[in-house]
Amino acid sequence: MLKKILIIVAGLLLLGALAIIGYKFLKRQTVTNSNAMAAVPVDAAFVFESADLSSLIKELETNNQIWNELLQADLVSKTHSAMLYLDSIISGSEVLNSVLDHQPVLISAHLSGKEKFDYLFLLNLPAGTEADAVVDFVEPRLNGKGVIAGRTYDNQQVYDVRPNVKGTFPSFSFAVVRGVCIISYSSILVEESVRQLSLEASLQQERGFIKVRETAGKNVDANVYLNFRTFPKLASVFLNEHYSNSLSRFTTYADWCELDFSLKKDAILLNGYTYANDSLDYYLNIFKNQEPQDLSIEEFMPDNTSAFVAFGIEDFKIFEKDYSAYLQSGQRGQDRMKKLEKMKSQYGIDILDVFQSFLEKEVALLYTDVNSNKDIDNSTYVLMKTKSKSIAEEKLIETLKKYVRAEKLSFDEYQSYFKLDDEKKYAIYKMPFRYVAADLFGAIFVKAETRYFTFVDNYLVLANSTKSLERYIQAIVLQKTLKADINYLKFSENLVSRSNFYFYSNIAYSPGLLAAYVNNDLKNKVEENIPLIQKFQGLAVQLSSGNDLVYNNIYLSYNPVFKPKPHTVWE
């Protein structure tokens, strides 16, 4: 985060020079023909566009509780100092304010290696502004502590600013080409931007980018554009090796996404649309033929839930058809089909047909209280809503009997009971297929071991152990659920009512879960800042299909008085 702000600081220092030189043009209301978006290299992982960056920074400084709370973290406090310096530059210069009031600021992120990325800072300049003016402004302000070296690249002048003593200030490069100011800590990235301006093909010619840009909100704090061909690779930098490798290969999620960024006193909202070309094998297309669903699954999630991912599926047969089509061109699809065919040939079990016969619109992966339970496997559940408990139980018992006959086992070994009290007991069955949820619904469920299952009302519940199922049953019977939790109910007021995909994280319960996914550096930061993290109540990501675009709703809530509940005996 500090690196991002330093880029902005360096960029605005240079823009100050350009503003001074070009002020007379602004007074005459000169129209510039420059186009900063055309300077963004097409491999950008994301593009951040703000029509009023200085006001956004001031809003963070004065009115945002989230930002003020984050100041307790060392990295953010350093960023805060940089932002104060930036604000002093802006507020002290009528000229710089004038330039920034006239043109949006663009910041784009680009991979610069397997585990690194850099940023571009871009701004349209008043007509007639030249790079020499920037040099004349910057050079005396180095106070002899650095040098500016000019060089030619692709018939354009690129300037590298280097300190005489390493660490005095960060090195950066800049150029002014076709009225666009280009700044980056990476000289290579500046060169790529210069070269991009000489090419006919740009982001503005890409169909996916055009589609989502047309939906961008105007009266918002900023617009964020995600390029899903490269964004997963950038995001993977923050994960540990196992998850990093998986995410970096997930470049077939969608095409482009635009999110309107809105900053509230105690929340951050992002909403907008994602485009996935239906002629290509994009993951998001598996939801395109599904109407968004009104999910009620929170009624059967314990109130100590750390996180869950829920699918809202109108028709599971159509979902399977579209999911198989998505997988068919890759190795995973072949491996999946071999596994399903083996179940048929070896046991006479068509597992797809079995589950499709009773599933009803909702499937979820659930993690409970991972923050206090280091054994994630025993805190992981899969929930599936059924059309009828009796029909689903009958189908699955029939499936188990086929399996035990083929393996010459006793059915009694696959059935047990959990006695809740003198009057109520729950049948618990052993599931012979260890990862049946992943076999049915994909890699999102791959960490959910489905060794045992039971039924609670019309929900099929699968888990790694009988003890896990017993804990779950007790929570639901005691009505210790999200649906009965006042904090969750208040949080959910900011969500859309119908969706096809819903990710939720109760952040106060999630530090342990988060630490299991991130790289070692971030893991240490998580462990150092648990009290701070637990002041963030929740994060929700919802996707709702509609025509050729998918609607996204993302909500992050801050609640400093929220505290994880103490454990009861059943936990």
Steps between C-alpha positions, in 0.01 A plus 500: 500500500787738581641439155172604341493829689864578426423458132217748537726743688772478235243536227336806646835669558560475129146597419554812708765607255277428206217689665713810548624500142156428359290720727444765232345233279253406770403864550415512131307172543717332242363160403755218499483217249717272712363168621663350808302175473666435163836499680407208728678182378243231419644259757380721788364293789282789610447867426393747770340819366407794720351824374600670827785317667590785735144510643504123542824521698358781717188294563719215622689736727203671665186289490585132459503285813646205312807698397542653847492155658752363253743772610583274793684271258861602436480473121184711484638765735794546263254530214309758705812715530552483126139601443532800731798613295301447183210700640730788592626511141148510359347743749797735470481529123208668329654394170525132589147499634386653173667230290363215712153653495502485120628148433448152648796315647575143388703245694556160339673190640720264298693184579876550478610149592363185656453660842520874432286771346535869426270795443450764236375847587334675204341840442384698198684833484400843368578545133851625431662359814846356428726266696774764519279701733488204738876467499542872572264471795630175653874558471539786753271318744739207518729733700807330361388163640421345164537526125271492198624308196317524169507231233315413182258211484277430201573852369381654829690651794492301823649648819646294785529667841754337731629594849871559548480304824284190498194535722483879489187473289358229274622500141235557237461568131265722302410607151256738333362356176203628300382709792511212749724512806637151576668425834620177661764360731563251218683646200394194301135574572541859382651363179207262454258789543692712248491212254130442567421853380655416163280193451154492347372229735424620853263425786249727334474260207444191716138385490489398866648828620261699282200306636578566866623857448157586360349402837742706714340737750569872468432641845717260700831534683682289243462231235699178519553279193617139547659302217434137590754371250776645719344599834508143644876489441548826687272393787690171529808694614338539843421128550711210620657272243216248476220750449718736300561235236130420476384862476768607252369238256139616542506742207170377353268648763368782279611780271471847660321643803417859599429589862374835625695584816308681774653596832276523806585598856500140621487299178637456150264409216589373155235414246492461125501247219720220370506391137578143394488437126262205458694375198799428725539251785471740793415368845243773561291368213391204714260741673367673188211259453399518866258750647632662820357334811371630831731302729373391841801290592608741779224345711714186514841657555637525856550852634873431544540466124837632382415494130282334242455476126145432379371421151145590397409255223159500333554177301778258596482304174563815297774596745669163447475537122661846509762399756600197293527723192731733692722209608502301177809657343727445802656217695273558799197422289651174380600398853152579629326294233732204565416515869125519438516217245692285748218543754255377238702203380627387840195562718210565263467850645421802283592758761386793286156346453474418871560857616309669219193301599465679834704824501304824539666827397765538776848357560759646735850449636523610863784566746426548871714683756833422335656776708481287814507155342834436330367186336329648195397159368278441802343845466399454136151406385303465178129584509253402228134588505275211397152486354412249769704350782330163462563481125864609537564257787342215306715574193822518701425185701440320170836633379675378816348155465632471143845594625509259797372212284774560244764523773349209698459714811226532762257791474505526881859622473372798301222611735507632856290729719557819696265515797427864576267424792261229614255582223711611203772322308661559161618234258858556382625314195848437369552635146725272293597778258739728684465812284153465354426875525807584291407225253160661455568873526866562438828612650343746746396193703828310463605547865168371633537136600153344489564187707171516692154645451175559680174688450374805689151590383522506119875558490757234425812575709839344422818522708835340573400330826204395711615743772477787251144400413406474867626854565305625201176329610526651849547850361196477275278342766593781741419748221852641516485600134596791278135566428443561873811714542423872527841604366463285190146625442619860511790416269271325250288814457765615252478186285293418196216258570564259212830362374668205330821525700542633851828512692488620859777539756440586862843661527508489880484119481729473196864587588586131529334423169670794330840397636454155346483649149745793489878499458735503799551877503128570507442217746732674746316829444166328566628351825643837611175687434222265617337760735489745210366242252221406739358853483397431141166328522444346161577474131245390242537430128184427301457416132165507321458394138305707250509506119864514386632672814532381859428749778754524786427631848793524744461637851760542777369605841685648798356453848743581785256387770446156344666221697514124432260320729637287787491127442215296641538143623395348165779689318 
